[in-house]
Structures are given as structure tokens and as C-alpha cells.
């Protein structure tokens, strides 16, 4: 991974934001910038240096993983250690006082901000920075895309496990457990999120978890799952039907499949993510199902399962080559059931590549 290049791009953005440095506390952002995968750390990025603060549990790990940044093993909380380091090195920061230190407002608790402000004193001023690192992370490089592709392929292989496991009378949680066991045996670090198996009436819950309910003799089963492989996430959804589907069930499934196809076809550089959402929503509205589509069409995926950009109504972020997003419209009709179909796609120079290899024809169990 090009950690030095990422740090250079970040420093350029810091200058544009008129920040002397940035205190990074969100662990996925830390991993993105310097490679550290521990559970405790703070990364300080300034104009001429980057310093990772962590504790003694990670001495060997940090020195092995961290690239482009100095490592400081602290005997106190990493956030306090970073603040004290700033006060000791304040003369190295150019410009007039107070020096502006950016913080990740969405990831730093009020208590943490208060604590470091007390350490820094009047020589520094804390300023909530925009999501600078998250914006950098939106566009994946070639190595990231290959890792995501591998995670997608491993995740997709679990659908075959699901098809062999899901039968009337089998508990949803049992089917999910079989998939998760197969994922770990295949090399996944863990699941991207708790596996969703929602059957029968529960398929109409847009985010129903795998419960103790048993799969019924008739009805839809929504299967939403993903894995983490080499730090990167995958995410896919397929909906199957137990027993012979009614005409209404078939029409519901086909409407969602058409909406998903319309959204995928709309993906290309320069298109606003809100327009991708509109493509799916317009199709479902035409089929009289608009009110049953109750969530956004997709989201970015990478080191986290939910990243920018948000593919939703009213969002204006423009797609760029290298962005990886999900396309996952759904419709959830009480007394009939729910259907969701989800692929991951990477934006290319002229359109997109669908990473998810699994077919989308309605499978009957």
C-alpha cells in the first residue's frame, strides 16, 4: 500500500484547510494512512512528520506494520500522549499562535476533546475538521480494488453454502452459522457484519437479523452477508424463495431485479450518486412499489462496510473511477414478503464493473 502517497495527499488537504496538523483517532483511517491494525492508537499528521502513538501491547506489531510514520510507545492514553507531544514540539509548527489542530469530530468523544484541550492550553486551538481522510478513501487504488475483489469472491462462495443449508424447518441462525463457519475455514478474518437470514414474514424486515425462527415451507428468504479479507470488506444480498412462488411474489422479485439492473446501468464517472438512487426508485415507483423501498440504494465499501459515498436520494457526490459502491434496492411488502438484490461494483473509466459474480435469477428451494 502507498502509505507515503496517502500522507502526501492528506498534507496537501491540510494546507488547503489551513490546519497545522490533524489528530486521527478513527482506527480505519489510521490503518489507511500508516498500516497499523491495532485496537488502540492515535495518529498525528503534521506538515513534516507523522507520529503514531500507541501502548506497550503493540510495540512489536506497530514497528512491523507502520509505514511512513514514527512510532511512539506511550505509558499513558494515546490521546493524552499525542497532546503532550504537541506541547513539547510546539516550536516546530510554523505560523502564528494559536496553532490549529484538526480533530475528527465524528469519532472523538466530548470527554476526549476536553481532556486534550486541557493539555494543549492556549498555544493550540482545536478545530473540527471535515472528513478529510474518508474523502481520500472514497477512491480506491489498484491494490485496494484487488483486495476487495478477493473478498467479494470469497463472500460470494458462501451463497452456495446457504443454498445447501436453507430448508423448511432450519433455524435462520443455523443457516447463518454454517455460512460464517465456512467463511472462516476459507480464510476470512471475520464477517463484515452480522449475517442476515430473514425468512417468510421476516423477509419484509429491511434489516432483519438471523433469528431463532425456522424457515417456513413457503416464502422469500433474504440473505445478506459479507466477509473481511486482508482488511477489506465485501457485501452482497440475494433473495430466494422456498416453495413455488405465487404470481405476486414473482412480480415483486422481477421488479426489484429490474430496479437493480437500472441502477447498475446508470453507474459511470461524473454521475451524481443521487441519480443512481433515482434510477432504482423510479423503476419501483412505476411498478407501484415505491413506498415499499424504504432505504438508500447503496453505499461505499472498503476498510469499513459502510463508507462514503452514500448512494441515496439527494446526495450530490459525483462518481469517480476507483470508487467501490453497493447497488441494493429492495421492496418489503407486508403479508407478501421482502426482496433485496445487492451487488458490489467498481466505477471504471466509462461505466462500471460488477464485482459480484453470482446470478440474479429467482432461485426456488
N, C-alpha and C positions, 0 to 999 in steps of 0.2 A: 504494500500500500504506500502511496506517495504522501507520507505524513508531512514532509518538509514543504511540499507544494501546497498542501491544505493550510498549513500555518502561514505561508506567504499570502495566500488569498485572504485569510482571516485578518492579517495585519493590514492589508490594503483597505478592508472594510472598516476596521477600527479607526483608521485615519480619516475615512470619509465621515464616520460618526463622531469624530473629534473626541475619541476616548484614548486615554493614555494606556490603558490595559483592560483586560477582561478576565473576571473571575468565573471560571466554568465549573459548575457543580453537578450538572446533569451527566450521569455516567456514560450514556451512549455518545454524547458529544465529546467527552474526554477520550473515549476509545477511538472515535473517528479522527481526532486530531493527533494523538500520540501513540495509540495502540494498547493502552493499559486496559486490562479487563477485570481488575479487582473490584471489590464491592464498596470500597471507601477511598475517596481521593478528591482533590481539588486541583485544577489546572489553572495556573496564572499565565496568561499570554500578554506580553508587553512588546514594545517596538523592536527590541534587540534580543529578547530571550523568552523562553517558555520554561516554566518550572512546575513539575508535578509534586504535590505534597500528599503523602500517604503515611501509613503507620508500619510498625515493625513486622506485622504479619506478611507484608508484601515486599520485603526487602529484595529477595531473590527474583520474585516474579516481575517487579517493576523494572529492575535492571535488565532483565531479559527481554521484556516486551516493549518498553518505552523507546520511541524513536523521535529525534529532533527536539527533545526536551530534557532538561536536567531533572534529576530525581532527588527529593529531599525526604528522608525518613524522619517523621516528627514524633515526639513523645507526648503530643497533645492533639486535640482535634485538628484535622487538616485545615479547616476553615480558619481557625484561630492562628495556626502556624503560617498560613498564607498572608493573613493580615499583619502579623508581626514581621514577616519578611519584607512586606511593603514598607513598613515604617523604618526598618533598618536600611533600606536601599532607596529611600525617597530622593536622595540627591541624584540618582541615576535617571530620574524622569525629567525630561526637558520641559520647558514652558513654565508658566506662572502657576502659583498655588491658587486654589486647591487643585490637586491632580484629580482628573475624572476617572473613576474606576467603574467599569461596566459590570453589572451583575445580571444573572439570568432570573428575572423576576418571576417567571412561571415555575421555577424549580428551586428557589431559595425561600425557606420559611421566614416569617417575620422575625422569629426569635433569632435565627441565624444572622439576618441583616442587622438587627440591633446589636448583636454581640460583636460583629466585626466593625461596625461603626464606632463602637466604644473604643476598640483597639486602635483604629486608624486616626481618630481625632480630627482636628481642624485642617490638617495638611492634605486631606483627601475628601472627595465628595463622591458618594455612591450614586450611580445613575442606572436606572433600569434600562438595559439595552434591548433593542428589538431582537427577534430570534435569529441572530446572525448565523450561528453555526447550523441551525436547522435549514436555513435558506441555502447554505452551501451543500448540505447533504441531499437536497432535492434531486440534484443531477448526479447520477452515479457514473463512476469511471468504468473502464473495461473490466478491471479485476472485480469490482463490486458486482457488476452485471453477471459475470461468470459464477460468482458465489451464489447469487440469487437464483440463477438458472439451475444450479445443482440442488439448491434447497427446494425449488419448485418440483423438480423431477422426483426427488425423494418423497416429498409430500404427496404428489400425485399417485405414487405407487401404493399409498395406504388406502386408496379408494377400492382397490381390488380386495384388500382385507375386509373392508366394510361390507362389500357385496357378499363375501363368503360368510360373514358373521350375522348380518341382519336378517332375521326371520321372525315370523309371528311368535310372540311369547318371550323373545330375548329382551332382557333389560337394556334400555338405552345406554346406561353406564357400562354395561358389559361390552357392548359393541365399541364404545369409545376406548375402553381399557385395552381391548385387543389391538386397536389401531395404534395406541400410544406405545404399547409393548413392542409392536413391530417397528415403530419409528426408532426406538432406542436401539433395537437389535441391528437396524440398518445404518446406524451411525449418527442419528440426530442428537444434538446436545439436549434438547427438550422440545416440547411443543411451543409454538408461537403464542398460543392462548389455550384456554380450556376447550377441549374438543366439544363441538355442538352436535348432538344427535337428537333431533326433535321430531317425534313421530305422531301420526294421527292428528287429533285436535291440537296437540302441542306444536305441530309444524306451523301453525298460524301465529306462533310467538316469534317475532323477528330475531330475538336473541335468546332463544330457549336453550338452557344448558342440558347436558346429558343427565337425565334423572333416573330414578328407580322405576319409572313407568316402563311397562312392557310394550314392545312393538305390536300394534294391533293387526288383525287379519286383513284390514283394508285401510288404505290411506297413504298420504305422502310421508316421506321421511327426509328431512333436511339434514345434510351432513356438511358441516363447516369446520375446517381443520387446517393446520399448517405446522411446519417444523422450523427449528432453528438449526442451521448447519454452518459451521465456520463463522458464527456470529450473525448471519443474515437470515431473515425470516421468509417464509412462504405462507400463502393464504389461498384457499380455494373452497368453493362450495358446489356441491352437486345435490340435486333433489331426485329421489327415486320414488317409485310407487309400489306398495305392497298390494297384491291382488290386481284384478283388472280395473283400470281407471274408467270412471264414467266419462261421458262426453264433456261435461262441465270441467272435470279435472284435466282432461286433455287440452281443452281450450285455454285453461289457465296456464298450463305448462307452456304451451306454444306461444302464448302472448309474452310471457317472461323471456322465453328464449329469443323471440324476435326483438324485444326491447334490449336485451343484452347484446345481440348482434348489431343493432343500430348504434349503440353507444361505442362498441369496439370500432365500427366502421368510421366513426366521427373523430377518432384519435389521430392527430397529426400535429406537427410543430406549429405554433402560432395560434392554436385554438384555445379559447378560454375553457378552464375545467368546468365552469358553469354550463357551457354549451354541450359538454359530454353528458352531464346530468340531464339537460333538457332533451337530448335525443332519446334517452331511455324513457323519460317521464312522458314525453309526447306520445310515444307508441302505446304505453299503458293507458293513458287517458283516452286515446282513440278506441281502445278495447273496453272502455268503461271500468277500468281498474285503477285509475289514478289515485283515488282516495285510499286504496289498499297498499300503496307504495309509500311507506312511512319513514324511510331513512334515506341517506345520501347514496349516490351511485357508486362511490368508491373513495379510495384514499391512497396515499403513498405508502410504500413498504421498503424497508431496508434493515438497518440495525434494530429498528423497532417495528412492531406490527402495524402501528398507526403513525404515519409521518405526514408531513406536508408533501404535496398539496392535498387539500380536502376537495374531493370531486363532488361538489354539491351545488344546489341552487344558489345563484347569486355570487358565486366565487369567481374572481376575475383573473387569477393566476394563469399565465399563458404556458402551455405545454412546450417543453424544450427537449431535444434529443438527449437521451440518457435518463429521463425521468421514468420511474417504475411505479405503476399505479394498478389498483384493482378496478375491475368493472363488475359490479354485483347488484343489479336491480333485483327487486323481489316484489311479490304481491301476496298478501296474507288475508285470506277471506274466512271469516268465522263460519263454522259448520261445513266448509269445503276443504280448508287446509291452506298451507302456505308453500310457496315455491321461491327459491332463490338460486341463481346460477352465477358463479363467480370465476373469472379468470384473472391472472396477472399478465400485464402487458408492459413492454418497454417501448418508449417513444423512439422512433427511428428518424432518419433524415427526411423521409417523405410520408410516413404513416406510423405504423406500429408493428411490433412482432408479438404475437400471442405466445407467452411462455408456457402456459398450462397446456399439456398435451392431451388431456382427457376429452373424449367426445361428449356431446351435449344432447344426444337423443334420449328420450324418456326411457329409463330402464324400469322394467317391471319385475318384481321379485315374486 
